[in-house]
């Protein structure tokens, strides 16, 4: 019998078995045929008529037992890859929020002590933690950290950067070592083709506001606009669309822009309506006039922004790129 005939015969036997079934060669097989199977089929897979991927593996020598498993091939398509990438972005955003909040706690304790009664700034941070759903252990860990020898207070700084295609960026930093922070930012900007801007060159293009983020799949658009209007919101920014996203993409978000005064009202109304939302880290910088850039500039700016966010001292990066 030829080796191809042996393959067909053995294949018809394999597809009858489910995942994890051990198959021993039938006694009628001659030693010569068994040797062929052992030599040629130590590892292979194919798609069966039952709609399953069948894989076979076993040692080349010294064993008469083979193991068969049925499973679909593991792969990550373009859409799955993009969703995984956005999940990583959301995780990074949360990590940045926790890190920044911890720095604020350290600074408050350094200035006024660890008592909530006498330190109003620290008491305000505890209230803010409830609003932002920040775990209590973040607070406790950084209160303890503030008392460690050599720990300095943190200072907030903003650095302005020219990107590609006329886009501007604001890099928000809360740091205990200003020289270290600015050196790292300059290095990243230089390596990725950006340019540091003078103070005030880009900041005037943004306004400071409170922002509530709502996942598009969690809310009806008309309902959200009514809630925002009734609660005193200044604007609702709709999710942007591009060729890689569809209307059904659950990772698209609305942003409700609010003044400091009306922000609590919006959160209360969303909770009453049972709408899930994400709060900001205290504020966001919103571009007054977002600008359009070409595809190449957009990708280069995204890469620069991503690399800036990887720096430990950087808490947020804002851009006026649409």
C-alpha positions as CSV (number, residue, x, y, z in Angstrom):
1,X,0.0,0.0,0.0
2,X,1.4,3.5,-0.9
3,X,1.9,6.2,1.7
4,X,-1.0,8.3,0.3
5,X,-3.3,5.3,0.7
6,X,-2.2,4.9,4.2
7,X,-3.0,8.6,4.9
8,X,-6.5,8.2,3.5
9,X,-7.1,5.1,5.5
10,X,-5.8,6.6,8.7
11,X,-7.7,9.8,8.1
12,X,-11.1,8.0,7.9
13,X,-10.3,6.5,11.3
14,X,-9.3,9.7,13.0
15,X,-12.5,11.8,12.2
16,X,-14.6,9.3,14.1
17,X,-13.1,10.3,17.4
18,X,-13.6,13.4,19.5
19,X,-11.1,15.6,21.4
20,X,-8.7,13.7,23.6
21,X,-9.4,10.2,22.5
22,X,-6.4,7.9,22.3
23,X,-6.2,5.7,19.3
24,X,-4.1,2.5,19.1
25,X,-3.2,1.0,15.7
26,X,-5.4,-2.0,14.9
27,X,-3.7,-5.3,15.2
28,X,-4.3,-6.0,11.5
29,X,-1.8,-3.3,10.6
30,X,1.5,-4.7,9.7
31,X,4.7,-3.5,11.4
32,X,5.6,-1.9,8.0
33,X,2.4,0.2,7.9
34,X,2.7,1.2,11.5
35,X,6.3,2.3,10.8
36,X,5.0,4.5,7.9
37,X,2.3,6.1,10.1
38,X,4.8,6.7,12.9
39,X,7.4,8.2,10.5
40,X,5.1,10.4,8.5
41,X,2.4,11.5,10.9
42,X,4.2,12.6,14.0
43,X,2.5,16.0,13.6
44,X,-0.2,17.1,11.1
45,X,-3.6,18.7,10.9
46,X,-6.5,19.1,8.4
47,X,-10.0,20.3,8.1
48,X,-12.5,17.4,8.2
49,X,-15.9,17.1,6.6
50,X,-17.5,17.5,10.1
51,X,-16.4,21.1,10.2
52,X,-13.6,20.6,12.8
53,X,-9.9,21.0,12.6
54,X,-8.3,17.7,13.3
55,X,-4.8,17.6,14.6
56,X,-2.6,14.6,15.3
57,X,0.6,14.5,17.2
58,X,2.8,11.8,18.6
59,X,6.4,10.8,18.9
60,X,8.2,9.6,15.9
61,X,9.6,6.5,17.5
62,X,9.0,4.1,20.4
63,X,5.3,4.5,21.0
64,X,2.3,2.7,19.5
65,X,-0.2,5.2,21.0
66,X,-1.3,8.4,19.2
67,X,-3.5,11.3,20.5
68,X,-6.1,13.1,18.5
69,X,-7.7,16.4,19.3
70,X,-10.4,18.4,17.6
71,X,-10.2,22.2,17.9
72,X,-10.6,25.3,15.7
73,X,-7.4,27.0,14.6
74,X,-6.3,29.8,17.0
75,X,-6.1,33.1,15.1
76,X,-6.7,36.8,15.7
77,X,-8.3,38.7,12.9
78,X,-8.0,42.4,12.2
79,X,-11.1,43.4,14.2
80,X,-10.1,41.2,17.2
81,X,-6.6,42.8,17.1
82,X,-8.1,46.3,17.2
83,X,-10.4,45.4,20.1
84,X,-7.4,44.0,22.0
85,X,-5.5,47.2,21.3
86,X,-8.4,49.4,22.6
87,X,-8.6,47.3,25.7
88,X,-4.9,47.9,26.3
89,X,-5.5,51.6,25.9
90,X,-8.4,51.6,28.4
91,X,-6.2,49.7,30.9
92,X,-3.4,52.2,30.4
93,X,-5.9,55.1,31.0
94,X,-7.1,53.5,34.2
95,X,-3.5,52.9,35.4
96,X,-2.6,56.5,34.6
97,X,-5.6,57.7,36.6
98,X,-4.6,55.6,39.7
99,X,-1.0,56.8,39.4
100,X,-2.0,60.5,39.2
101,X,-4.4,60.2,42.1
102,X,-1.7,58.5,44.2
103,X,0.6,61.5,43.5
104,X,-2.1,63.9,44.5
105,X,-2.5,62.0,47.8
106,X,1.2,62.2,48.5
107,X,1.3,65.9,47.8
108,X,-1.8,66.6,50.0
109,X,-0.3,64.6,52.9
110,X,3.1,66.4,52.5
111,X,1.4,69.8,52.8
112,X,-1.2,69.1,55.5
113,X,-0.7,65.8,57.2
114,X,-2.6,62.5,57.1
115,X,-5.7,63.6,59.2
116,X,-8.9,64.0,57.3
117,X,-10.2,66.3,60.0
118,X,-7.4,68.9,59.7
119,X,-6.3,68.3,56.1
120,X,-9.2,69.5,53.9
121,X,-7.3,68.8,50.7
122,X,-6.9,65.2,51.7
123,X,-10.6,65.0,52.7
124,X,-11.5,66.3,49.3
125,X,-9.4,63.7,47.6
126,X,-11.3,61.0,49.6
127,X,-14.6,62.4,48.2
128,X,-13.1,62.5,44.7
129,X,-12.0,58.9,45.0
130,X,-15.7,57.9,45.6
131,X,-16.7,59.8,42.5
132,X,-14.0,58.2,40.4
133,X,-14.4,54.7,41.8
134,X,-10.8,54.6,42.9
135,X,-10.0,51.7,45.3
136,X,-9.4,52.6,49.0
137,X,-6.0,50.8,49.0
138,X,-4.7,53.4,46.5
139,X,-5.4,56.0,49.1
140,X,-3.9,54.1,52.1
141,X,-0.8,53.0,50.2
142,X,0.1,56.6,49.1
143,X,-0.7,58.1,52.5
144,X,2.0,55.7,53.9
145,X,4.3,56.5,50.9
146,X,4.1,60.2,51.7
147,X,5.9,59.6,55.1
148,X,8.8,57.7,53.5
149,X,12.2,59.4,53.7
150,X,13.2,61.2,50.5
151,X,9.7,61.4,49.1
152,X,9.1,64.8,47.7
153,X,5.9,66.6,46.8
154,X,4.6,66.5,43.2
155,X,4.3,69.5,40.9
156,X,1.9,69.7,38.0
157,X,3.4,70.9,34.7
158,X,2.1,71.2,31.1
159,X,4.4,70.8,28.1
160,X,3.3,71.8,24.6
161,X,4.3,69.9,21.5
162,X,4.0,70.5,17.7
163,X,3.0,67.3,16.0
164,X,2.5,66.5,12.3
165,X,0.1,68.2,9.9
166,X,-0.3,71.3,12.1
167,X,-1.7,69.3,15.1
168,X,-0.8,70.4,18.6
169,X,-0.4,68.3,21.8
170,X,-0.5,69.2,25.5
171,X,1.4,66.8,27.8
172,X,0.2,66.8,31.3
173,X,2.7,65.8,34.0
174,X,2.6,65.5,37.8
175,X,6.2,64.9,38.9
176,X,8.6,65.0,41.8
177,X,11.6,65.5,39.5
178,X,10.9,68.2,36.8
179,X,14.3,67.9,35.1
180,X,13.8,64.1,34.7
181,X,10.3,64.6,33.3
182,X,11.2,67.3,30.7
183,X,14.3,65.4,29.6
184,X,12.3,62.2,28.9
185,X,9.6,64.2,27.0
186,X,12.1,66.0,24.9
187,X,13.8,62.7,24.0
188,X,10.5,61.1,22.8
189,X,9.4,64.2,20.9
190,X,12.8,64.4,19.1
191,X,12.9,60.7,18.3
192,X,9.5,60.8,16.7
193,X,9.8,63.9,14.7
194,X,7.8,66.3,16.8
195,X,9.0,69.7,18.2
196,X,8.7,71.3,21.6
197,X,6.6,74.5,21.6
198,X,6.9,77.6,23.7
199,X,4.6,77.9,26.7
200,X,1.2,79.2,25.6
201,X,1.7,78.4,21.9
202,X,-0.8,75.6,21.9
203,X,-2.6,75.8,25.2
204,X,-4.9,78.7,24.0
205,X,-6.5,76.2,21.5
206,X,-7.9,74.1,24.4
207,X,-10.4,74.7,27.3
208,X,-10.5,72.9,30.6
209,X,-13.7,71.0,31.3
210,X,-15.2,68.1,33.1
211,X,-16.0,65.1,30.9
212,X,-18.3,62.1,31.3
213,X,-17.6,59.2,28.9
214,X,-20.5,56.8,27.9
215,X,-20.1,53.8,25.7
216,X,-22.2,54.1,22.6
217,X,-23.6,50.6,22.9
218,X,-24.9,51.3,26.4
219,X,-27.2,54.2,25.6
220,X,-29.7,55.5,23.1
221,X,-28.3,58.6,21.4
222,X,-31.5,60.7,21.8
223,X,-31.9,59.7,25.4
224,X,-28.3,60.8,26.1
225,X,-28.8,64.1,24.5
226,X,-31.9,64.8,26.5
227,X,-30.1,63.9,29.8
228,X,-27.2,66.1,28.9
229,X,-29.4,69.1,28.0
230,X,-31.5,68.8,31.1
231,X,-28.4,68.5,33.3
232,X,-26.7,71.6,32.0
233,X,-24.0,70.0,29.8
234,X,-22.2,72.3,27.4
235,X,-21.7,69.8,24.6
236,X,-22.0,66.2,23.6
237,X,-19.1,65.0,21.4
238,X,-20.2,62.1,19.2
239,X,-17.9,59.1,18.4
240,X,-15.8,59.6,15.4
241,X,-16.1,57.1,12.5
242,X,-13.4,55.8,10.3
243,X,-13.0,53.0,7.8
244,X,-12.0,50.4,10.5
245,X,-15.0,51.0,12.7
246,X,-18.7,50.2,12.3
247,X,-21.8,51.5,13.9
248,X,-22.0,48.3,16.0
249,X,-18.5,48.8,17.4
250,X,-19.0,48.6,21.2
251,X,-15.8,50.6,21.8
252,X,-17.1,53.8,20.5
253,X,-17.9,56.5,23.1
254,X,-19.9,59.7,23.6
255,X,-18.3,62.5,25.6
256,X,-20.5,64.8,27.7
257,X,-18.7,68.1,28.2
258,X,-19.6,70.0,31.3
259,X,-18.6,72.9,33.6
260,X,-17.3,72.1,37.0
261,X,-20.6,73.2,38.6
262,X,-22.9,71.0,36.5
263,X,-20.8,67.9,36.5
264,X,-22.3,66.3,39.7
265,X,-25.8,66.9,38.3
266,X,-24.9,64.9,35.1
267,X,-23.5,62.0,37.1
268,X,-26.6,61.9,39.3
269,X,-28.9,61.9,36.3
270,X,-27.0,59.1,34.5
271,X,-27.1,57.0,37.7
272,X,-30.9,57.5,38.0
273,X,-31.3,56.4,34.4
274,X,-29.1,53.3,35.0
275,X,-26.5,54.3,32.4
276,X,-23.0,53.1,32.8
277,X,-20.3,55.8,32.5
278,X,-16.7,56.7,33.1
279,X,-15.6,59.9,34.9
280,X,-12.6,61.9,34.1
281,X,-9.5,62.3,36.3
282,X,-10.6,65.7,37.6
283,X,-10.7,67.5,34.2
284,X,-9.8,67.2,30.5
285,X,-8.5,69.6,28.0
286,X,-11.0,69.9,25.1
287,X,-9.8,71.4,21.7
288,X,-11.8,74.5,20.8
289,X,-11.4,73.8,17.0
290,X,-10.3,70.2,16.1
291,X,-8.3,70.1,12.9
292,X,-8.2,67.6,10.1
293,X,-4.9,66.0,9.1
294,X,-4.0,63.5,6.3
295,X,-3.8,59.8,7.0
296,X,0.0,59.8,7.3
297,X,0.1,62.7,9.8
298,X,-2.6,61.0,11.8
299,X,-0.7,57.8,12.2
300,X,2.5,59.6,13.1
301,X,0.8,61.7,15.7
302,X,-0.9,58.6,17.2
303,X,2.5,57.0,17.5
304,X,4.0,60.1,19.2
305,X,1.1,60.4,21.6
306,X,1.3,56.7,22.4
307,X,5.1,56.9,23.2
308,X,4.5,60.0,25.4
309,X,1.9,58.1,27.4
310,X,4.3,55.3,28.1
311,X,6.4,57.7,30.2
312,X,5.9,57.2,33.9
313,X,5.6,60.9,34.7
314,X,3.1,61.6,32.0
315,X,-0.5,61.5,33.2
316,X,-2.3,62.5,30.0
317,X,-1.8,63.8,26.5
318,X,-4.4,65.9,24.7
319,X,-4.4,66.8,21.0
320,X,-6.5,69.0,18.7
321,X,-6.3,66.4,15.9
322,X,-9.8,65.4,15.0
